[in-house]
Amino acid sequence: GAVVSQHPSRVICKSGTSVKIECRSLDFQATTMFWYRQFPKQSLMLMATSNEGSKATYEQGVEKDKFLINHASLTLSTLTVTSAHPEDSSFYICSAVSSGANTGELFFGEGSRLTVL
Amino acid sequence: SQQGEEDPQALSIQEGENATMNCSYKTSINNLQWYRQNSGRGLVHLILIRSNEREKHSGRLRVTLDTSKKSSSLLITASRAADTASYFCAMRSSGSARQLTFGSGTQLTVLP
């Protein structure tokens, strides 16, 4: 199946710093990528939909100025957590849809665990 | 985006037994998918069932869909210790973008 790579897989930062997480589709082009957040023992909550070449669409309650999303190419979307605080500590997972497919299947990255001290 | 509900929240069985997980949702769907997640890892797609399908098989997996009851079930037969993971249903709503909304998940533990 298609491969989606996330980097870094783990990051620890101090409160107030910004952290960038990359999501790459390695063997397919993705006009749309999705960013999810998952707290321990909970389900995935959609944060935003990232569209190549346009602004991301954020879900209700997600601060767009805090979670900056850039989708500058067909294979890369980035999520930047700005001025991170301990409550932002979570597991962030991206997923991508192949531009050429219409099966509805999403391909997920391995996730990035953010710990804010 | 509205989540689906899954039950049970946690399920512990012996190796060789069957495991059944249920998912209920609220809106009309285009399709429903099941994913598996090992602890601290990403999600792996297991199976997709379309709204006009009632049952689907893939290896030891069997999925049913009842759109009148807005529910789905995932059956894993002859379970193995390696099946231990969290299982999530995910719904793609009718007419929406390709985003998925996820169920609350079932933590399956298969004891050797």
Interface residues (C-beta under 8 A of the other chain):
Chain A: G1 V4 Q6 T32 F34 Y36 K41 Q42 S43 L44 M45 L46 T49 E59 F91 I93 S95 V97 T103 G104 E105 L106 F107 F108 G109 E110 G111 R113
Chain B: S1 Q3 N30 N31 Q33 Y35 G40 R41 G42 L43 V44 H45 L48 F88 A90 R92 A97 R98 Q99 L100 T101 F102 G103 S104 G105 Q107
